Amino acid sequence: MKKILNTFGILSVLLLVSFSCNMDDDLANPNEVAVNQADPDLILNAIELDFADFYSIASGNTVFSDKTTVGADRLMRMRAMNTGYRYQTAYQAQFLDDLWTLAYQKVLVNIETLVPLAESKGYSTHVAIAKALKAYTYITLVDLFGDVPRSKALQGFSDFNPAADAGESVYNYAITLLGEARAELAKTGTFKAPRDVYYSGSRANWTALVNTLEFKAWLNLSILPARKAEAETKMGQFIDLATGANKTGVNMIDRYEENFTYKYGTATVPVSRHPLYRQYYLSTEGAAGGYVCNSYLYELFNGKGVEDPRWRYYFYRQVGSIARANQVDPKSVGCSVGAIPQHYANGGYVFCTFEPGFYGRDHGDASGTPPDSPVLTCAGAYPAGGRIDDTPVSKTTYFGPTVQGDGGDGAGIEPMFMSFFLDYMRAELMARSGNDVKAKEWLTVAINASIDQVQRFSESIDQTLPGSLEIDRTPYINAVMDLYDDAAAKPRIVGRELWVACWGSAIEAYNGYRRTSGPDNMQPSLQVNEGPWLRSLVYPSVFVNLNGDASAVQKDFSKTNKVFWDANPDNLN
């Protein structure tokens, strides 16, 4: 046996010597492409598509697996929090796994692959986009979770248990990345990114996004006392802090054409419709699922004593009255308006349903689902690509259940950063500084821009209201200005209006609430003593259960768990 082994060993050496210069080629898997042979355009395309999914689930718009998923929208009473009566049960760790894995296993790891490859080929636009999206991902992770892995993450076999870095250090790193992206975008003669699904390779538009993201980061940092002066200096490089206007020569997202959005299609295979559309407009008529929070519906319909011009674009009522819903099915309304909880009655909160035909669900209502699919209020034209609500409020007998193909057939958008978000931020800064004249000017600009762009998008998918149903914006704007004048804490009014404008983009509403404390007096949970409101999300189970590092410890639900820049009082609800 020993002799045979020795002979085989000699033969092996001879073979190795004879063929060693071709061994790499011979052992290469023809079904796999080496990293240096990969197509940067295709990698970039994958990153951008995965980032859209990441943002969508973070905002709470979508579900990517057979598991329950939650995002910021339920905390902000935009979609109803119906996954639990208390925050501890509504936001369980496993509900956030998809969000975490999209960020780390798809977006960020592919960016680590793309950047050196694109740099080696001189594809500066690819490098800039990758760094911008990397910064955006890390900023969003910190805004949602606080401390997250960064310096030890994405190391492959060298570190299976990456520790969580301090949120502030991750923010600082992301801001540095944005500066690097801006420098790449300033280069001339670079290769355009032909598969860029956001801006078609426009370096001017990507520069606007990079500048706006950095401004947004510094705006969050500006409420932290230790960094307020630094943040104001940095923000002053982008806008005039006395007027809110852009600094000369600085490009920001301030036009409709510069909006940072992901555009959905109408195909069934592969699935390409907006995720909200896919929940509310199914192939079977009247099979809608999911709930808008009642208090958000009411805020848009009559929260200020006047109708918001956007409600007919945001929402679609399948019935003209609750009586009509009961005619469709006596069991369709799963709650009783006569059984209002005492703390709702004492606070004057909307409960259960309200006329004309609005059917959502209250905050923290985790009761069973009645046969309400044909009658509940659905996502509308903006941003889901659904139906516009063109039923007069006087038509109480209306019944029009949704079905796939209605409205814009799902050709909606993911409104990641709209130009009017920046206008609200300008108004917030002016209000904070006590410049009420400029704050009201920018608040008016923001509201008008939001209404205009909601209407413009809806018209682009052939969803136009008849003139008789268009809601005059003047009474609404006047009502907001009156609230601003009467408010003791004026930034709260700006925060409330940002919240209203953020339908489909709850992350910005979540950040705005923690900066301004507005909107105040939001609808409480149905259950009294529902636990502290989550100032950051709990860590996903894939982090706390699979990571052996000592930093991978679940948060204490008895505490507020603020992110590092959140310096507002503890008593937000």
C-alpha positions as CSV (number, residue, x, y, z in Angstrom):
1,M,0.0,0.0,0.0
2,K,2.9,2.4,0.8
3,K,4.5,1.8,-2.5
4,I,1.3,2.4,-4.4
5,L,0.8,5.7,-2.5
6,N,4.3,6.8,-3.2
7,T,3.9,6.1,-6.9
8,F,0.6,8.0,-7.0
9,G,2.3,10.9,-5.2
10,I,5.1,11.1,-7.7
11,L,2.6,11.0,-10.6
12,S,0.6,13.8,-8.9
13,V,3.7,16.0,-8.7
14,L,4.6,15.3,-12.3
15,L,1.1,16.2,-13.4
16,L,1.1,19.3,-11.3
17,V,4.4,20.4,-12.7
18,S,3.3,19.7,-16.3
19,F,0.0,21.5,-16.1
20,S,0.3,24.0,-13.3
21,C,0.3,27.0,-15.6
22,N,-3.2,26.0,-16.8
23,M,-4.6,24.7,-13.5
24,D,-6.7,27.8,-12.7
25,D,-8.3,27.6,-16.1
26,D,-8.9,23.9,-15.8
27,L,-10.5,24.2,-12.4
28,A,-12.7,27.2,-13.2
29,N,-16.4,26.5,-13.1
30,P,-17.8,27.4,-16.5
31,N,-21.1,28.2,-14.8
32,E,-19.6,30.9,-12.6
33,V,-18.1,34.2,-13.6
34,A,-15.0,35.5,-11.8
35,V,-15.5,38.9,-10.0
36,N,-13.1,40.6,-12.4
37,Q,-15.1,39.3,-15.3
38,A,-18.5,40.5,-13.9
39,D,-20.5,43.2,-15.7
40,P,-20.5,46.4,-13.6
41,D,-23.8,47.4,-15.2
42,L,-25.5,44.3,-14.1
43,I,-24.2,44.5,-10.6
44,L,-25.3,48.1,-10.3
45,N,-28.7,47.2,-11.6
46,A,-29.0,44.5,-8.9
47,I,-27.9,46.9,-6.2
48,E,-30.5,49.5,-7.3
49,L,-33.3,47.0,-7.4
50,D,-32.4,45.6,-4.0
51,F,-32.2,49.1,-2.5
52,A,-35.7,49.7,-3.7
53,D,-36.9,46.6,-1.9
54,F,-34.9,47.6,1.2
55,Y,-36.4,51.1,1.3
56,S,-39.9,49.7,0.6
57,I,-39.8,47.3,3.5
58,A,-38.2,49.9,5.8
59,S,-41.1,52.3,5.1
60,G,-43.6,49.4,5.6
61,N,-45.0,49.2,2.1
62,T,-44.3,45.6,1.3
63,V,-43.8,42.0,2.3
64,F,-41.0,39.9,0.8
65,S,-41.6,36.5,2.3
66,D,-44.2,34.4,4.0
67,K,-43.2,36.0,7.3
68,T,-44.8,39.1,8.8
69,T,-42.8,42.2,8.1
70,V,-43.1,45.7,9.7
71,G,-41.7,49.1,9.0
72,A,-41.9,52.7,10.3
73,D,-45.3,53.3,8.9
74,R,-47.1,51.5,11.7
75,L,-45.4,53.5,14.4
76,M,-46.4,56.6,12.5
77,R,-50.1,55.6,12.3
78,M,-50.0,55.5,8.5
79,R,-50.7,51.8,8.0
80,A,-52.4,50.3,11.0
81,M,-50.4,48.5,13.6
82,N,-52.3,45.3,13.6
83,T,-49.5,42.8,14.3
84,G,-50.0,43.2,18.1
85,Y,-51.8,45.2,20.8
86,R,-48.5,46.2,22.4
87,Y,-45.3,47.4,20.7
88,Q,-43.4,44.4,22.1
89,T,-45.7,42.0,20.2
90,A,-46.3,44.2,17.2
91,Y,-42.6,44.6,16.5
92,Q,-41.1,41.1,17.1
93,A,-37.5,40.5,16.1
94,Q,-38.3,38.1,13.3
95,F,-40.6,40.6,11.7
96,L,-37.5,42.6,10.8
97,D,-35.3,39.9,9.4
98,D,-36.1,40.6,5.7
99,L,-35.1,44.3,6.2
100,W,-31.8,43.4,7.7
101,T,-30.8,40.7,5.2
102,L,-31.8,43.0,2.2
103,A,-29.3,45.6,3.6
104,Y,-26.4,43.4,4.5
105,Q,-26.6,40.3,2.2
106,K,-27.7,42.1,-0.9
107,V,-27.2,45.9,-1.2
108,L,-24.1,46.3,0.9
109,V,-22.2,43.2,-0.1
110,N,-22.8,43.8,-3.8
111,I,-21.6,47.4,-3.4
112,E,-18.4,45.9,-1.9
113,T,-18.0,43.9,-5.1
114,L,-18.9,46.7,-7.5
115,V,-16.7,49.6,-6.2
116,P,-13.2,48.1,-6.8
117,L,-14.4,46.5,-10.1
118,A,-15.8,49.9,-11.3
119,E,-12.7,51.7,-10.1
120,S,-10.4,49.4,-12.0
121,K,-12.4,50.2,-15.2
122,G,-12.6,53.9,-14.6
123,Y,-16.4,53.8,-14.2
124,S,-16.6,56.8,-12.0
125,T,-20.4,57.1,-12.2
126,H,-20.8,53.6,-11.0
127,V,-18.5,54.2,-8.1
128,A,-20.4,57.4,-7.1
129,I,-23.9,55.7,-7.3
130,A,-22.6,52.8,-5.2
131,K,-21.2,55.0,-2.5
132,A,-24.3,57.2,-2.5
133,L,-26.5,54.1,-2.0
134,K,-24.1,52.7,0.6
135,A,-24.3,55.9,2.6
136,Y,-28.1,56.0,2.2
137,T,-28.4,52.4,3.4
138,Y,-26.2,53.0,6.5
139,I,-28.0,56.3,7.4
140,T,-31.4,54.5,7.1
141,L,-30.2,51.5,9.3
142,V,-29.0,53.9,12.0
143,D,-32.2,56.0,11.8
144,L,-34.2,52.8,12.3
145,F,-32.0,50.7,14.7
146,G,-29.3,52.9,16.2
147,D,-26.1,51.0,16.6
148,V,-25.5,48.7,13.7
149,P,-22.5,46.6,12.3
150,R,-20.3,48.5,9.9
151,S,-16.5,48.3,10.4
152,K,-16.6,44.5,11.0
153,A,-19.4,43.8,8.6
154,L,-19.1,42.3,5.1
155,Q,-15.8,40.6,6.0
156,G,-16.8,37.2,4.7
157,F,-15.1,34.2,6.3
158,S,-12.9,36.5,8.5
159,D,-15.7,37.6,10.8
160,F,-19.0,35.8,11.1
161,N,-20.0,37.8,14.2
162,P,-19.6,41.5,13.3
163,A,-20.0,43.8,16.3
164,A,-22.4,46.7,16.2
165,D,-20.7,50.1,15.7
166,A,-21.9,53.2,17.5
167,G,-24.6,54.9,15.4
168,E,-22.7,58.2,15.4
169,S,-19.6,56.6,13.9
170,V,-21.7,55.0,11.2
171,Y,-23.3,58.3,10.5
172,N,-19.9,60.0,10.2
173,Y,-18.7,57.2,7.9
174,A,-21.8,57.7,5.7
175,I,-21.3,61.4,5.4
176,T,-17.7,60.7,4.3
177,L,-19.0,58.4,1.7
178,L,-21.3,61.1,0.4
179,G,-18.3,63.4,0.0
180,E,-16.5,60.7,-1.9
181,A,-19.5,60.2,-4.2
182,R,-19.7,63.9,-4.9
183,A,-16.0,64.0,-5.8
184,E,-16.5,61.1,-8.3
185,L,-19.5,62.8,-9.8
186,A,-17.5,66.0,-10.4
187,K,-15.1,64.1,-12.7
188,T,-15.5,64.6,-16.4
189,G,-15.4,62.1,-19.2
190,T,-16.5,59.2,-17.1
191,F,-18.5,56.3,-18.3
192,K,-22.3,56.8,-17.9
193,A,-24.3,54.1,-16.1
194,P,-26.7,52.9,-18.8
195,R,-28.6,50.6,-16.5
196,D,-29.2,53.2,-13.8
197,V,-33.0,52.8,-13.0
198,Y,-33.2,55.9,-11.0
199,Y,-31.6,58.8,-13.0
200,S,-30.4,57.1,-16.2
201,G,-26.9,57.9,-15.3
202,S,-27.4,61.7,-14.9
203,R,-24.6,62.8,-12.7
204,A,-26.3,66.2,-12.1
205,N,-29.3,64.4,-10.6
206,W,-27.1,62.1,-8.5
207,T,-25.2,65.1,-7.3
208,A,-28.5,66.6,-6.2
209,L,-29.3,63.4,-4.3
210,V,-25.9,63.3,-2.6
211,N,-26.2,66.9,-1.5
212,T,-29.7,66.4,-0.2
213,L,-28.8,63.2,1.7
214,E,-25.9,65.0,3.4
215,F,-28.1,67.9,4.3
216,K,-30.7,65.5,5.7
217,A,-28.0,63.8,7.8
218,W,-26.8,67.1,9.2
219,L,-30.4,68.1,9.9
220,N,-30.8,65.0,12.1
221,L,-27.5,65.8,13.8
222,S,-28.5,69.4,14.4
223,I,-30.9,68.5,17.2
224,L,-28.0,66.9,19.1
225,P,-26.7,69.7,21.4
226,A,-23.0,68.5,21.1
227,R,-23.1,68.8,17.3
228,K,-25.6,71.6,16.7
229,A,-23.0,74.2,15.8
230,E,-21.1,71.8,13.5
231,A,-24.3,70.7,11.9
232,E,-25.4,74.3,11.2
233,T,-22.1,75.1,9.6
234,K,-22.4,72.1,7.4
235,M,-26.0,72.7,6.5
236,G,-25.0,76.3,5.7
237,Q,-22.9,74.9,2.8
238,F,-26.1,73.8,1.1
239,I,-28.7,76.3,2.0
240,D,-28.8,79.9,3.4
241,L,-29.8,79.4,7.0
242,A,-31.4,82.9,7.1
243,T,-33.7,82.3,4.2
244,G,-33.8,78.6,3.5
245,A,-32.8,79.1,-0.2
246,N,-30.1,77.0,-1.9
247,K,-26.6,78.4,-1.8
248,T,-25.5,79.6,-5.3
249,G,-24.3,76.8,-7.5
250,V,-25.5,74.0,-5.1
251,N,-27.7,71.4,-6.7
252,M,-30.4,69.9,-4.4
253,I,-33.5,67.8,-5.0
254,D,-35.9,70.7,-5.6
255,R,-37.6,69.8,-8.8
256,Y,-40.1,67.1,-9.8
257,E,-37.6,65.8,-12.3
258,E,-35.0,65.3,-9.6
259,N,-37.2,63.3,-7.3
260,F,-35.5,60.1,-6.1
261,T,-38.1,57.4,-6.9
262,Y,-38.3,53.8,-7.9
263,K,-40.8,53.3,-10.7
264,Y,-42.9,50.1,-10.7
265,G,-44.4,48.5,-13.8
266,T,-47.6,46.6,-14.6
267,A,-46.4,43.1,-15.4
268,T,-47.6,40.1,-13.6
269,V,-44.7,37.9,-14.6
270,P,-42.2,38.9,-13.3
271,V,-44.1,40.7,-10.5
272,S,-43.5,44.4,-11.0
273,R,-46.5,46.2,-9.7
274,H,-46.3,48.5,-6.6
275,P,-46.4,46.4,-3.4
276,L,-49.3,48.3,-2.0
277,Y,-51.2,47.8,-5.2
278,R,-50.5,44.0,-4.9
279,Q,-52.2,44.0,-1.5
280,Y,-55.3,46.0,-2.4
281,Y,-55.9,45.1,-6.1
282,L,-56.0,41.3,-6.6
283,S,-56.9,39.1,-9.5
284,T,-60.2,38.3,-7.7
285,E,-62.5,41.2,-7.3
286,G,-63.1,42.5,-3.8
287,A,-60.1,40.6,-2.2
288,A,-58.2,43.6,-0.9
289,G,-56.1,43.1,2.3
290,G,-54.3,45.4,4.7
291,Y,-55.4,48.4,6.7
292,V,-54.7,52.1,6.6
293,C,-54.8,53.6,10.1
294,N,-58.1,55.3,10.8
295,S,-56.5,58.3,12.3
296,Y,-54.4,58.9,9.2
297,L,-57.5,58.6,7.0
298,Y,-59.3,61.1,9.3
299,E,-56.3,63.5,9.3
300,L,-56.5,63.7,5.5
301,F,-60.3,63.9,5.3
302,N,-61.1,66.3,8.2
303,G,-58.2,66.5,10.6
304,K,-58.1,70.3,10.4
305,G,-61.7,70.9,9.8
306,V,-61.2,71.0,6.1
307,E,-60.6,68.4,3.4
308,D,-57.0,67.8,2.4
309,P,-56.7,68.0,-1.4
310,R,-54.6,64.9,-1.5
311,W,-57.0,62.4,0.1
312,R,-58.7,61.4,-3.1
313,Y,-55.3,60.6,-4.6
314,Y,-53.9,58.7,-1.6
315,F,-57.0,56.5,-0.8
316,Y,-59.8,54.8,-2.6
317,R,-63.1,54.0,-0.8
318,Q,-64.8,50.9,-2.0
319,V,-68.1,51.9,-0.4
320,G,-69.8,55.3,-0.1
321,S,-70.9,54.7,3.5
322,I,-70.5,52.3,6.4
323,A,-74.2,51.4,5.9
324,R,-73.3,50.2,2.4
325,A,-70.5,48.1,3.9
326,N,-73.0,46.5,6.2
327,Q,-75.3,45.8,3.2
328,V,-72.4,44.0,1.4
329,D,-71.9,41.8,4.5
330,P,-73.4,42.4,7.9
331,K,-70.2,41.0,9.4
332,S,-67.9,43.1,7.4
333,V,-67.4,45.8,10.1
334,G,-65.5,43.9,12.8
335,C,-65.9,46.6,15.5
336,S,-68.7,48.4,17.0
337,V,-68.8,52.2,16.9
338,G,-70.8,52.1,20.1
339,A,-68.0,50.4,22.0
340,I,-65.4,53.1,21.8
341,P,-62.7,52.7,24.4
342,Q,-62.9,55.3,27.2
343,H,-59.4,56.7,26.5
344,Y,-60.4,57.2,22.9
345,A,-63.6,59.0,23.9
346,N,-61.7,61.2,26.4
347,G,-59.2,62.2,23.8
348,G,-61.7,62.7,21.0
349,Y,-60.0,60.2,18.7
350,V,-61.7,58.6,15.7
351,F,-62.6,55.0,16.3
352,C,-63.5,51.9,14.2
353,T,-64.9,53.6,11.0
354,F,-66.2,57.0,10.0
355,E,-68.3,58.5,7.2
356,P,-68.4,58.8,4.2
357,G,-67.4,55.1,3.9
358,F,-63.9,55.3,5.4
359,Y,-62.9,51.8,6.7
360,G,-59.4,51.4,8.2
361,R,-58.2,50.0,11.5
362,D,-57.2,51.7,14.8
363,H,-53.6,51.8,16.2
364,G,-52.8,48.5,17.9
365,D,-55.9,46.6,16.8
366,A,-54.7,43.1,16.5
367,S,-58.1,41.5,16.5
368,G,-59.1,38.9,13.9
369,T,-60.0,39.8,10.3
370,P,-63.7,40.0,9.5
371,P,-65.0,39.5,5.9
372,D,-64.1,43.1,5.0
373,S,-62.0,42.8,1.9
374,P,-64.7,44.2,-0.5
375,V,-65.3,47.3,1.7
376,L,-62.1,48.4,3.4
377,T,-60.4,51.6,2.3
378,C,-57.5,50.9,-0.2
379,A,-54.4,52.6,-1.3
380,G,-55.2,54.9,-4.2
381,A,-53.5,56.4,-7.2
382,Y,-50.5,58.0,-5.3
383,P,-48.0,56.4,-4.9
384,A,-49.4,52.9,-5.4
385,G,-50.6,53.2,-8.9
386,G,-54.2,52.4,-7.9
387,R,-57.6,54.0,-8.3
388,I,-58.4,57.7,-7.7
389,D,-61.4,58.2,-5.4
390,D,-63.9,59.9,-7.8
391,T,-67.0,59.1,-5.8
392,P,-68.9,62.1,-4.4
393,V,-69.3,62.0,-0.7
394,S,-73.0,62.4,-1.2
395,K,-73.2,59.0,-3.0
396,T,-73.8,56.8,0.0
397,T,-74.9,53.8,-2.0
398,Y,-71.7,53.4,-3.9
399,F,-70.0,50.0,-4.0
400,G,-67.0,49.5,-6.3
401,P,-64.7,46.7,-5.1
402,T,-61.1,46.7,-6.4
403,V,-59.6,44.2,-8.9
404,Q,-56.2,43.9,-10.6
405,G,-56.1,46.2,-13.5
406,D,-58.0,49.1,-11.8
407,G,-56.5,52.5,-11.9
408,G,-52.9,52.7,-13.0
409,D,-52.6,48.9,-12.8
410,G,-49.9,49.2,-10.2
411,A,-47.5,51.5,-12.1
412,G,-46.7,53.3,-8.9
413,I,-43.5,54.8,-7.4
414,E,-41.5,54.3,-4.3
415,P,-41.2,58.0,-3.1
416,M,-37.8,57.7,-1.5
417,F,-37.0,61.4,-1.5
418,M,-39.4,63.9,-3.1
419,S,-38.4,67.6,-3.6
420,F,-41.2,68.7,-1.2
421,F,-39.6,66.7,1.6
422,L,-36.7,69.2,1.4
423,D,-39.1,72.1,1.4
424,Y,-40.6,70.9,4.7
425,M,-37.1,70.5,6.1
426,R,-36.4,74.1,5.1
427,A,-39.6,75.2,6.9
428,E,-38.5,73.2,9.9
429,L,-35.2,74.9,10.2
430,M,-36.8,78.4,9.8
431,A,-39.3,77.5,12.5
432,R,-36.6,76.3,14.8
433,S,-34.7,79.5,14.4
434,G,-37.8,81.6,15.2
435,N,-38.0,83.0,11.6
436,D,-41.7,82.5,11.4
437,V,-42.1,84.5,8.2
438,K,-39.7,82.3,6.2
439,A,-41.0,79.2,7.9
440,K,-44.6,79.9,6.7
441,E,-43.3,80.8,3.3
442,W,-41.5,77.5,3.0
443,L,-44.4,75.6,4.5
444,T,-46.7,77.0,1.9
445,V,-44.2,76.1,-0.8
446,A,-44.0,72.6,0.5
447,I,-47.7,72.0,0.7
448,N,-48.3,73.4,-2.8
449,A,-45.5,71.3,-4.2
450,S,-46.8,68.2,-2.5
451,I,-50.3,68.7,-3.9
452,D,-49.0,69.5,-7.3
453,Q,-46.7,66.5,-7.5
454,V,-49.3,64.1,-6.2
455,Q,-51.7,65.3,-8.9
456,R,-49.1,65.3,-11.6
457,F,-48.1,61.7,-10.8
458,S,-51.7,60.6,-10.7
459,E,-52.4,62.2,-14.1
460,S,-49.3,60.4,-15.5
461,I,-51.2,57.1,-14.9
462,D,-54.5,58.5,-16.3
463,Q,-56.1,59.0,-12.9
464,T,-57.6,62.5,-13.0
465,L,-60.4,63.9,-10.8
466,P,-63.3,65.6,-12.5
467,G,-63.2,69.4,-11.8
468,S,-66.3,69.2,-9.6
469,L,-64.4,66.9,-7.1
470,E,-61.2,68.8,-7.0
471,I,-60.7,70.2,-3.5
472,D,-59.7,73.8,-3.2
473,R,-56.3,74.0,-1.5
474,T,-56.7,77.5,-0.2
475,P,-58.9,76.6,2.9
476,Y,-56.4,73.8,3.7
477,I,-53.4,76.1,3.6
478,N,-55.1,78.8,5.6
479,A,-56.0,76.2,8.2
480,V,-52.4,75.1,8.5
481,M,-51.2,78.7,8.8
482,D,-53.7,79.4,11.5
483,L,-52.4,76.3,13.4
484,Y,-48.9,77.6,13.0
485,D,-49.7,81.0,14.3
486,D,-51.5,79.6,17.3
487,A,-48.8,76.9,18.1
488,A,-46.5,77.3,21.1
489,A,-44.1,74.8,19.5
490,K,-44.2,75.8,15.9
491,P,-41.8,73.0,14.5
492,R,-44.5,70.6,15.6
493,I,-46.9,72.0,12.9
494,V,-44.2,71.5,10.3
495,G,-43.7,68.0,11.5
496,R,-47.4,67.3,11.2
497,E,-47.5,68.5,7.7
498,L,-44.4,66.5,6.7
499,W,-46.2,63.4,8.1
500,V,-49.2,64.1,5.9
501,A,-47.0,64.5,2.9
502,C,-45.1,61.3,3.5
503,W,-47.7,58.8,2.5
504,G,-45.6,55.9,1.1
505,S,-42.4,57.2,2.7
506,A,-42.8,56.7,6.4
507,I,-39.0,56.8,7.1
508,E,-39.0,60.6,6.6
509,A,-42.1,61.0,8.8
510,Y,-40.5,58.9,11.5
511,N,-37.4,61.0,11.4
512,G,-39.4,64.2,11.3
513,Y,-41.4,63.2,14.3
514,R,-38.3,62.5,16.4
515,R,-36.9,65.9,15.4
516,T,-40.0,68.1,15.8
517,S,-42.3,66.1,18.1
518,G,-45.0,66.6,15.5
519,P,-47.6,65.4,14.9
520,D,-48.5,65.6,18.5
521,N,-51.4,63.9,20.2
522,M,-51.4,60.9,17.8
523,Q,-54.1,58.2,18.2
524,P,-53.0,55.9,21.1
525,S,-53.1,52.1,21.0
526,L,-56.4,50.4,21.6
527,Q,-54.9,48.8,24.6
528,V,-54.0,51.0,27.6
529,N,-50.3,50.7,28.7
530,E,-49.1,49.4,25.4
531,G,-45.5,50.0,26.4
532,P,-43.0,52.7,25.4
533,W,-43.3,54.0,21.8
534,L,-40.3,52.7,19.8
535,R,-37.8,55.5,19.3
536,S,-35.8,52.8,17.4
537,L,-36.8,49.4,16.1
538,V,-35.9,46.2,17.9
539,Y,-33.0,44.3,16.5
540,P,-33.9,41.5,14.0
541,S,-33.6,37.9,15.1
542,V,-30.9,37.2,12.4
543,F,-28.7,39.6,14.3
544,V,-29.4,38.8,18.0
545,N,-29.8,35.0,17.5
546,L,-27.1,34.2,15.0
547,N,-24.4,36.7,15.9
548,G,-22.1,35.6,18.7
549,D,-20.7,39.1,19.4
550,A,-21.5,40.6,22.8
551,S,-23.1,43.7,21.1
552,A,-25.8,41.5,19.5
553,V,-28.2,41.9,22.5
554,Q,-31.8,42.6,22.1
555,K,-33.1,46.0,23.3
556,D,-35.0,46.4,26.6
557,F,-38.6,47.1,25.8
558,S,-39.1,49.0,29.0
559,K,-36.8,51.8,27.7
560,T,-37.3,54.3,24.9
561,N,-34.1,53.2,23.1
562,K,-33.4,56.5,21.2
563,V,-31.0,56.6,18.3
564,F,-28.0,58.7,19.1
565,W,-29.2,61.9,17.4
566,D,-32.7,61.9,19.1
567,A,-32.5,64.6,21.8
568,N,-36.3,65.1,22.0
569,P,-38.2,64.4,25.3
570,D,-39.0,60.8,26.2
571,N,-42.8,61.3,26.2
572,L,-43.4,61.0,22.4
573,N,-46.3,58.5,21.8
